[in-house]
Amino acid sequence: MLRQVIHRGLQSFFYKLGLFVSRHPVFFLTVPAVLTIIFGFSLLNRFQPDTDLESLVAPSHSLAKIERSLASSLFSLDQSKSQLYSDLHTPGRYGRVILLSKPGGNILHQADVILQIHRAVLEMKVNYKGYNYTFSHLCVLRNQDKKCVLDDIISVLEDLRQAALSNKTTARVQVSYPNTKLKDGRSSFIGHQLGGVMEVPNSKDQRVKSARAIQITYYLQTYGSVTQDLIGEKWESEFCKLMHKMQLDHQDLQLYSLASFSLWKDFHQTSLLARGKILVSLMLILLTATLSSSMKDCLRSKPFLGLLGVLTICISSVTAAGIFFITDGKYNSTLLGIPFFAMGNYLSS
């Protein structure tokens, strides 16, 4: 009984709606077009991808976000006496490079080449409003001596290089793993900076015989400033370009660069990668809509009705996107499939 009442009510409503639309064709042809144009322009003007990747992939009540925020407040990198390297705490801006030797090679024998790459990173300049910034202008400073925070593997490489220049064998410079003793007497953990390690057999102090890879991280300070953050972003971009150039100059090493924006960049690259698939999908939908509305009888065939149905959904999607941006919504690539869900629902109905 209730179903019949609802059905009759809807049938009567849509019948009257159809009569109203048919009696005012100019209004229903012009007003939707004008609204689409207005909201379409707002879509172009307000297009702004969301730069906070964490807000896209994690809910607001995420326990991981709470733990990372707690770690950042309690174990701030620029306030700690030693570096914190953990998946729980990710520094704000940084550039990271992994140097990998050829199979069977020892990365420690190429200390001079690695230090040359390191010096190139320190001397790299980023121009902003007529002023050249280097790593020393942007780096995180240590509290005790106000020098840039650098990985201790750099000190190990310098000791190896000095030993090679003084005609000493690298065996006299003892490198232990995962903790090693530096020249200044400090004991440092290099387990995350030295990879592919083979230890000397039966060595009590876990002396390193050879290593396959070295990882170096360059930490940048933003000071909560928008300008400083923009300069840091430019530095990261130049850092990745420099590593690509260094790879061409040093074929005996494999260089893999990473920056804080790399994951965000890869995430938003899905929009560009999906461009071809979207166009192909749109063509297939248009073809399907045309064929599904076609019949053998030319008088009863309505292929343009299917095309207009797809066009209507596209126009409504543009209008909805404009409303979305006017209300301060932000775009992310997970929204790419919404128009196709709408088209699929239309075709199935």
C-alpha positions in Angstrom: 0.0 0.0 0.0 2.8 2.4 1.0 4.8 1.5 -2.1 1.8 2.3 -4.4 1.2 5.6 -2.7 4.9 6.6 -3.1 4.9 5.4 -6.7 1.8 7.4 -7.6 3.1 10.5 -5.8 6.4 10.4 -7.7 4.6 9.7 -11.0 2.4 12.7 -10.4 5.3 14.9 -9.4 7.5 14.1 -12.4 4.5 14.4 -14.7 3.9 17.9 -13.5 7.6 18.7 -13.6 7.8 17.5 -17.2 4.9 19.8 -18.1 6.5 22.7 -16.4 9.8 22.2 -18.2 8.1 21.8 -21.5 6.2 25.1 -21.0 9.4 27.0 -20.2 12.1 25.7 -22.6 14.1 28.9 -22.8 14.5 29.1 -19.0 15.7 25.5 -18.7 18.1 25.8 -21.6 19.7 29.1 -20.7 19.9 29.0 -16.9 21.8 25.6 -16.6 24.2 26.8 -19.3 24.8 30.1 -17.5 25.3 28.3 -14.1 27.7 25.8 -15.7 29.8 28.7 -17.2 29.9 30.5 -13.9 30.8 27.5 -11.8 33.2 26.3 -14.5 35.2 29.6 -14.3 35.3 29.3 -10.5 36.7 25.8 -11.0 39.6 27.2 -13.1 40.2 30.2 -10.8 40.1 28.4 -7.5 41.9 25.2 -8.6 44.4 24.4 -5.8 45.7 20.9 -5.0 45.9 20.0 -1.3 49.5 20.0 -0.3 49.0 18.2 3.0 49.3 14.6 2.0 48.7 13.4 5.5 45.2 14.9 5.5 44.4 13.0 2.3 45.5 9.5 3.3 44.7 9.6 7.0 41.5 10.6 8.9 41.5 13.5 11.3 41.2 11.1 14.3 44.1 8.9 13.1 46.2 7.6 16.0 49.3 7.7 13.8 48.9 11.4 13.2 48.5 12.0 17.0 51.7 9.9 17.7 53.7 11.8 15.0 52.5 15.1 16.4 53.5 14.1 19.9 56.9 12.9 18.6 57.5 16.2 16.7 56.7 18.3 19.8 58.8 16.2 22.3 61.7 15.2 20.0 62.1 18.2 17.8 65.1 17.7 15.5 66.5 21.2 16.0 66.2 21.0 19.8 67.8 17.6 20.3 71.5 17.1 20.8 71.5 14.1 18.4 69.6 13.2 15.3 66.4 11.3 15.6 65.8 8.8 12.7 62.5 7.0 13.0 59.5 6.2 10.8 57.4 7.8 13.6 59.0 11.2 13.2 59.6 12.7 9.7 61.5 16.0 9.5 59.7 18.9 7.9 62.0 19.4 4.8 64.9 17.3 3.8 66.9 15.9 0.9 68.1 12.3 0.9 70.3 10.4 -1.4 71.2 6.7 -1.4 74.5 5.9 -3.1 74.8 2.3 -4.3 78.0 0.6 -5.5 78.0 -2.0 -8.2 77.4 -5.7 -7.2 80.5 -6.9 -5.4 81.9 -3.4 -4.9 82.7 -1.7 -1.6 81.2 1.8 -1.2 83.8 2.7 1.4 86.5 2.6 -1.2 84.8 5.4 -3.0 84.9 7.9 -0.1 86.5 10.6 -2.2 83.8 10.5 -4.9 81.0 10.5 -2.3 82.6 13.5 -0.6 82.8 15.3 -3.9 79.0 14.8 -4.3 78.5 15.9 -0.7 80.5 19.2 -1.3 78.5 19.8 -4.5 75.3 19.6 -2.4 76.7 22.0 0.2 77.8 24.5 -2.5 74.5 24.3 -4.5 72.8 27.7 -4.6 69.1 28.5 -4.8 68.2 32.0 -6.0 65.3 33.7 -4.4 64.5 37.4 -5.0 68.1 38.1 -6.1 69.8 36.4 -3.1 71.6 33.0 -3.4 70.9 30.6 -0.6 73.1 27.5 0.1 72.6 24.6 2.5 74.3 26.5 5.3 71.6 29.2 5.1 68.8 26.6 5.4 70.1 23.7 7.4 69.1 22.7 10.9 71.6 23.9 13.4 73.0 22.0 16.4 72.6 23.6 19.8 76.2 23.2 21.0 78.1 24.8 18.1 75.5 26.2 15.8 76.8 24.1 12.9 74.6 22.3 10.3 73.3 18.9 11.4 75.0 16.3 9.2 75.0 12.5 9.2 78.0 11.0 11.1 78.8 8.9 8.0 80.3 12.0 6.6 83.0 12.0 9.3 83.7 8.3 8.6 84.2 9.0 4.9 86.5 11.9 5.7 88.6 9.7 7.9 88.8 7.1 5.2 89.8 9.8 2.7 92.5 11.2 4.9 93.8 7.6 5.4 93.9 7.1 1.7 95.8 10.4 1.1 98.4 9.6 3.8 99.1 6.2 2.1 97.5 4.3 4.9 95.4 1.3 4.3 91.7 1.7 4.9 91.9 -1.3 7.3 93.6 1.0 9.8 90.5 3.2 9.9 88.2 0.8 11.7 84.5 1.1 10.9 82.2 -0.9 13.1 78.5 -1.6 12.5 75.9 -0.6 13.6 77.8 1.6 16.2 81.2 3.0 15.3 83.7 5.2 17.0 84.4 8.6 15.4 87.7 10.4 15.3 86.7 12.8 18.0 86.0 9.9 20.4 82.2 9.9 20.1 80.3 6.7 19.5 77.7 7.0 16.8 74.9 4.8 15.4 75.3 4.5 11.6 72.9 1.5 11.2 70.6 3.7 9.0 73.4 5.3 7.1 75.4 2.3 6.0 73.7 -0.6 4.1 74.5 -3.9 2.6 77.2 -4.5 5.3 79.5 -7.5 5.5 81.4 -7.8 8.7 84.9 -9.2 9.2 84.6 -12.9 10.2 85.0 -13.6 13.9 85.4 -9.9 14.6 84.6 -9.0 18.3 84.0 -5.3 17.6 81.8 -6.0 14.5 84.3 -4.4 12.1 83.0 -3.7 8.6 84.6 -5.6 5.8 82.6 -4.0 3.0 79.4 -2.1 2.5 77.1 -1.8 -0.6 75.3 1.5 0.1 75.4 4.8 2.0 72.5 7.0 2.8 72.9 10.7 3.5 70.1 13.0 4.7 70.3 16.8 4.5 67.8 18.4 7.0 66.3 21.9 6.3 64.8 24.3 8.8 61.6 26.2 7.9 61.2 28.3 11.2 57.4 28.3 10.5 58.0 30.9 7.8 56.1 30.7 4.4 59.1 32.3 2.7 61.6 29.9 4.3 59.4 27.0 3.3 59.2 28.2 -0.3 63.0 28.5 -0.4 63.3 25.0 1.1 61.0 23.6 -1.6 63.2 25.2 -4.3 66.3 23.7 -2.6 64.8 20.3 -2.6 63.9 20.6 -6.3 67.4 21.7 -7.2 68.8 18.9 -5.0 66.9 16.2 -7.0 68.2 17.8 -10.3 71.7 17.9 -9.0 71.6 14.2 -8.1 70.3 13.4 -11.6 73.3 15.3 -13.0 75.7 13.6 -10.7 74.4 10.2 -11.8 75.4 11.1 -15.4 78.9 12.1 -14.2 79.5 9.0 -11.9 78.4 5.9 -13.8 80.2 3.7 -11.3 77.6 4.6 -8.6 73.8 4.5 -8.6 72.2 7.5 -7.0 68.6 7.5 -5.7 67.4 10.9 -4.5 64.3 11.6 -2.3 62.9 14.8 -0.8 60.1 15.6 1.5 57.8 16.6 -1.4 58.5 13.4 -3.4 55.6 11.4 -2.0 53.2 14.3 -2.5 54.5 14.8 -6.0 54.0 11.1 -6.9 50.5 11.1 -5.4 49.4 14.1 -7.5 51.2 12.6 -10.6 48.3 10.2 -10.8 46.2 13.0 -12.3 48.7 13.3 -15.2 49.1 9.6 -15.6 45.4 9.0 -15.7 44.8 11.6 -18.4 45.1 9.2 -21.3 43.0 6.6 -19.5 40.3 9.2 -18.8 40.1 10.2 -22.5 39.9 6.6 -23.6 37.2 5.8 -21.0 35.2 8.9 -22.1 35.4 7.8 -25.7 34.2 4.3 -24.8 31.4 5.7 -22.7 30.3 7.9 -25.6 30.4 4.9 -28.0 28.4 2.7 -25.5 25.8 5.4 -25.0 25.4 5.9 -28.8 25.1 2.1 -29.5 22.7 1.5 -26.6 20.4 4.2 -27.9 20.5 3.0 -31.5 18.0 0.6 -33.1 17.6 -1.1 -36.5 14.5 1.1 -37.1 15.9 4.5 -38.1 12.7 6.3 -36.9 12.9 4.9 -33.4 16.7 5.1 -33.1 17.9 7.9 -30.8 21.7 7.9 -30.8 21.9 11.6 -30.0 19.9 11.0 -26.9 22.7 8.9 -25.5 25.3 11.5 -26.4 23.2 14.2 -24.7 22.9 12.0 -21.6 26.7 11.8 -21.4 27.1 15.5 -22.1 24.5 16.3 -19.4 26.5 14.3 -16.8 29.7 16.1 -17.9 28.1 19.5 -17.5 26.7 18.6 -14.1 30.1 17.3 -13.0 31.7 20.6 -14.0 29.0 22.5 -12.1 29.4 20.4 -9.0 33.2 20.8 -9.1 32.7 24.6 -9.3 30.4 24.6 -6.3 32.9 22.4 -4.5 35.7 24.9 -5.1 33.6 27.9 -4.2 33.0 26.3 -0.8 36.8 26.1 -0.3 37.1 22.4 -1.2 40.4 21.1 -2.4 41.1 18.7 -5.2 42.8 15.4 -5.0 43.2 12.6 -7.5 40.8 10.3 -5.6 38.0 12.4 -7.0 38.8 11.5 -10.6 36.4 8.6 -10.8 33.3 10.4 -9.6 32.1 11.5 -13.1 32.5 7.9 -14.3 30.5 6.5 -11.4 27.7 8.9 -12.4 27.9 7.9 -16.1 27.9 4.2 -15.1 24.8 4.7 -13.0 23.1 6.5 -15.8 23.9 3.8 -18.4 22.8 1.0 -16.0 19.5 2.8 -15.4 
